[in-house]
Amino acid sequence: MRRPVSNFLRETRGAAAVEFAIVSAVFVVMCMGLIDFGRNFDLQGRLAHAADVAARTLFLDKAASETQVAQRIQTAFPTLGFDRMTLTLTSVTIGQRPYRKVTLAMPLQYLTPGFLRRAGTVTVERIVPLG
């Protein structure tokens, strides 16, 4: 016995499951994106705080080396993920005055599908006067 196509179009069994599959996939991706945003926003805040500690170390000891600053950050923030963080100290002159610039960078880690191949980095800078 053949059923006409119009019977299949009027059939509603299973429609809720299909709708749930479509909506839940979008919802899961949106939730993962929200989690990524929160994690990376938190990482930026922690890096900014670590850069403040580095700037304070340089402000108190003008001759501090990169190793000393890195040890101070690692002591202050043992759970920051120091093994992935990059610390750079450079000397700059602004308006004939000497400064030291602290740059902290850490790579981003995405959980959201579709961002797996994209790379990002959170970078925070502070400038400390030497004079």
Residue frames relative to the residue before (quaternion, step in Angstrom):
aa qw qx qy qz dx dy dz
M 1.0000 0.0000 0.0000 0.0000 0.00 0.00 0.00
R 0.2390 -0.7836 0.5622 0.1136 3.55 -0.79 1.04
R 0.2536 -0.7486 0.5929 0.1538 3.50 -1.05 0.87
P 0.4671 -0.6782 0.4764 0.3082 3.59 -0.87 0.80
V 0.6499 -0.5314 0.3882 0.3803 3.55 -1.27 0.51
S 0.6124 0.5727 -0.3603 0.4089 3.60 0.99 -0.66
N 0.5974 0.5521 -0.3678 0.4506 3.60 1.12 -0.53
F 0.6558 0.5071 -0.3126 0.4638 3.58 1.02 -0.78
L 0.6496 0.5240 -0.3178 0.4500 3.57 1.04 -0.72
R 0.6920 0.4600 -0.2779 0.4819 3.60 1.09 -0.63
E 0.5276 0.6526 -0.4003 0.3682 3.58 1.22 -0.36
T 0.1360 -0.8248 0.5471 0.0436 3.63 -0.76 1.01
R 0.4701 0.6609 -0.4675 0.3516 3.61 1.17 -0.07
G 0.7920 0.2796 -0.2252 0.4939 3.57 -0.87 0.96
A 0.4827 0.6778 -0.4381 0.3402 3.59 1.23 -0.17
A 0.6372 0.5290 -0.3325 0.4512 3.58 1.00 -0.75
A 0.6407 0.5230 -0.3293 0.4557 3.59 0.99 -0.74
V 0.6524 0.4999 -0.3114 0.4770 3.58 0.99 -0.81
E 0.6517 0.5039 -0.3127 0.4730 3.60 0.93 -0.85
F 0.6470 0.5111 -0.3202 0.4666 3.57 0.96 -0.84
A 0.6411 0.5278 -0.3311 0.4481 3.61 0.93 -0.80
I 0.6756 0.4836 -0.2976 0.4702 3.58 0.94 -0.85
V 0.7109 0.4588 -0.2655 0.4622 3.58 0.79 -1.01
S 0.6661 0.5133 -0.3231 0.4342 3.61 0.91 -0.81
A 0.6157 0.5407 -0.3560 0.4493 3.60 1.03 -0.67
V 0.6584 0.4885 -0.2994 0.4882 3.58 0.95 -0.87
F 0.6499 0.5286 -0.3085 0.4506 3.58 0.97 -0.88
V 0.6591 0.5032 -0.3117 0.4639 3.61 0.92 -0.85
V 0.6538 0.4981 -0.3177 0.4728 3.61 0.92 -0.83
M 0.6498 0.5063 -0.3202 0.4679 3.61 0.99 -0.79
C 0.6492 0.5098 -0.3184 0.4661 3.61 0.97 -0.79
M 0.6573 0.4949 -0.3158 0.4726 3.59 0.95 -0.81
G 0.6254 0.5261 -0.3331 0.4704 3.59 1.06 -0.68
L 0.6414 0.5124 -0.3152 0.4760 3.57 1.03 -0.77
I 0.6375 0.5073 -0.3207 0.4832 3.58 1.02 -0.76
D 0.6319 0.5239 -0.3284 0.4673 3.61 0.98 -0.81
F 0.6503 0.5162 -0.3184 0.4575 3.57 0.90 -0.91
G 0.6806 0.4949 -0.2906 0.4555 3.58 0.88 -0.92
R 0.6571 0.5075 -0.3150 0.4598 3.59 0.93 -0.87
N 0.7043 0.4592 -0.2724 0.4678 3.58 0.89 -0.90
F 0.6042 0.5299 -0.3519 0.4799 3.59 1.12 -0.58
D 0.6411 0.5074 -0.3090 0.4858 3.58 1.03 -0.80
L 0.6326 0.5277 -0.3290 0.4616 3.60 0.99 -0.80
Q 0.6513 0.5084 -0.3228 0.4617 3.58 0.95 -0.80
G 0.6493 0.5140 -0.3176 0.4619 3.59 1.00 -0.76
R 0.6703 0.4836 -0.3018 0.4751 3.58 0.96 -0.84
L 0.6412 0.5066 -0.3276 0.4742 3.60 1.03 -0.71
A 0.6250 0.5279 -0.3361 0.4666 3.59 1.02 -0.73
H 0.6539 0.4968 -0.3133 0.4768 3.58 0.99 -0.79
A 0.6401 0.5070 -0.3198 0.4806 3.60 1.02 -0.76
A 0.6375 0.5093 -0.3292 0.4751 3.61 1.03 -0.71
D 0.6161 0.5314 -0.3440 0.4687 3.60 1.08 -0.64
V 0.6388 0.5085 -0.3195 0.4810 3.58 1.02 -0.79
A 0.6490 0.5066 -0.3148 0.4723 3.59 0.98 -0.81
A 0.6560 0.5028 -0.3118 0.4686 3.59 0.94 -0.83
R 0.6432 0.5087 -0.3221 0.4730 3.60 1.00 -0.77
T 0.6240 0.5296 -0.3340 0.4675 3.58 1.02 -0.76
L 0.6845 0.4656 -0.2834 0.4842 3.59 0.93 -0.85
F 0.6274 0.5381 -0.3427 0.4465 3.58 1.05 -0.67
L 0.7075 0.4476 -0.2573 0.4827 3.58 1.01 -0.82
D 0.7781 0.1369 -0.0766 0.6082 3.59 1.09 -0.65
K 0.2829 -0.8174 0.4823 0.1384 3.57 -0.03 1.34
A 0.7246 0.4263 -0.2346 0.4880 3.59 1.14 -0.61
A 0.3340 0.7626 -0.5005 0.2374 3.62 1.20 0.28
S 0.3738 -0.7313 0.5289 0.2138 3.54 -0.97 0.90
E 0.6852 -0.4710 0.3602 0.4230 3.52 -1.32 0.19
T 0.6292 0.5383 -0.3252 0.4568 3.58 1.08 -0.73
Q 0.6568 0.5041 -0.3104 0.4671 3.59 0.96 -0.84
V 0.6526 0.4991 -0.3127 0.4767 3.58 0.96 -0.83
A 0.6491 0.5143 -0.3173 0.4621 3.59 0.97 -0.84
Q 0.6483 0.5045 -0.3222 0.4706 3.60 0.98 -0.77
R 0.6380 0.5250 -0.3280 0.4580 3.59 1.01 -0.76
I 0.6525 0.4942 -0.3115 0.4827 3.59 0.99 -0.81
Q 0.6655 0.5047 -0.3055 0.4572 3.57 0.92 -0.89
T 0.6401 0.5072 -0.3247 0.4771 3.61 1.07 -0.67
A 0.6957 0.4787 -0.2739 0.4602 3.57 0.95 -0.88
F 0.8055 0.1592 -0.0493 0.5687 3.59 1.05 -0.76
P 0.0717 -0.8467 0.5253 0.0463 3.62 0.31 1.14
T 0.7322 0.4118 -0.2425 0.4854 3.62 1.14 -0.46
L 0.3932 0.7502 -0.4615 0.2638 3.62 1.22 0.21
G 0.4487 -0.6499 0.4913 0.3674 3.61 1.06 -0.55
F 0.0470 0.8645 -0.4978 0.0515 3.53 0.99 0.94
D 0.5970 0.5897 -0.3693 0.3994 3.59 1.09 -0.57
R 0.7127 0.4138 -0.2537 0.5064 3.62 1.18 -0.48
M 0.6003 0.5925 -0.3487 0.4087 3.60 1.24 -0.32
T 0.2238 -0.7510 0.6088 0.1233 3.53 -1.13 0.76
L 0.1102 -0.7828 0.6116 0.0320 3.57 -0.82 1.07
T 0.0022 0.7884 -0.6140 0.0371 3.55 -0.90 0.99
L 0.1020 -0.7616 0.6380 0.0501 3.56 -0.96 0.96
T 0.0331 0.7922 -0.6076 0.0456 3.57 -0.82 1.00
S 0.3871 -0.6871 0.5624 0.2485 3.54 -1.24 0.52
V 0.0179 -0.7899 0.6125 -0.0231 3.55 -0.94 0.96
T 0.2315 -0.7397 0.6134 0.1519 3.52 -1.25 0.50
I 0.0155 -0.7809 0.6239 -0.0281 3.54 -0.78 1.07
G 0.8375 -0.0534 -0.0042 0.5438 3.56 -0.54 1.18
Q 0.6603 -0.5385 0.2733 0.4464 3.58 0.99 0.93
R 0.5841 0.5232 -0.4006 0.4740 3.60 1.14 0.56
P 0.4030 -0.7311 0.4941 0.2428 3.60 -0.91 0.86
Y 0.0217 -0.7682 0.6395 -0.0229 3.53 -1.10 0.87
R 0.2334 -0.7081 0.6334 0.2075 3.53 -1.36 0.23
K 0.2274 -0.7790 0.5754 0.1018 3.51 -0.90 1.00
V 0.1966 -0.7557 0.6188 0.0855 3.53 -0.92 1.06
T 0.0182 -0.7868 0.6168 -0.0159 3.57 -0.83 1.02
L 0.0597 -0.7724 0.6323 0.0063 3.55 -0.81 1.08
A 0.0102 0.7968 -0.6028 0.0406 3.57 -0.90 0.94
M 0.0094 0.7764 -0.6299 0.0179 3.53 -1.14 0.74
P 0.4667 -0.6894 0.4709 0.2919 3.62 -0.90 0.85
L 0.4428 -0.6739 0.5312 0.2600 3.52 -1.20 0.68
Q 0.1742 -0.7521 0.6251 0.1146 3.53 -1.20 0.59
Y 0.1827 -0.8069 0.5568 0.0742 3.56 -0.55 1.19
L 0.2557 -0.7532 0.5878 0.1474 3.56 -1.11 0.76
T 0.5908 0.6201 -0.3492 0.3800 3.56 1.17 -0.64
P 0.4759 -0.6564 0.4952 0.3121 3.61 -0.89 0.86
G 0.7163 0.3962 -0.3183 0.4781 3.54 -0.97 0.87
F 0.7176 0.3842 -0.2408 0.5287 3.58 1.23 -0.37
L 0.3853 0.7658 -0.4564 0.2383 3.58 1.25 0.06
R 0.7282 0.4253 -0.2431 0.4793 3.59 1.01 -0.70
R 0.6087 0.5607 -0.3560 0.4340 3.58 1.24 -0.23
A 0.2049 -0.7663 0.5988 0.1105 3.54 -1.02 0.83
G 0.0047 -0.7865 0.6175 -0.0127 3.52 -1.13 0.70
T 0.1586 -0.7761 0.6043 0.0856 3.51 -1.26 0.39
V 0.2690 -0.7115 0.6237 0.1801 3.54 -1.06 0.81
T 0.0273 -0.8039 0.5934 -0.0290 3.58 -0.75 1.07
V 0.0468 -0.7782 0.6263 -0.0068 3.55 -0.97 0.96
E 0.0904 -0.8038 0.5875 0.0238 3.58 -0.94 0.92
R 0.0557 -0.7529 0.6545 0.0402 3.51 -1.24 0.62
I 0.1945 -0.7637 0.6046 0.1159 3.58 -1.09 0.73
V 0.1319 -0.8077 0.5746 0.0129 3.55 -0.77 1.15
P 0.3798 -0.7240 0.5188 0.2499 3.64 -0.76 0.95
L 0.3374 -0.7513 0.5357 0.1862 3.55 -1.08 0.75
G 0.7275 0.4519 -0.2442 0.4548 3.57 1.12 -0.51
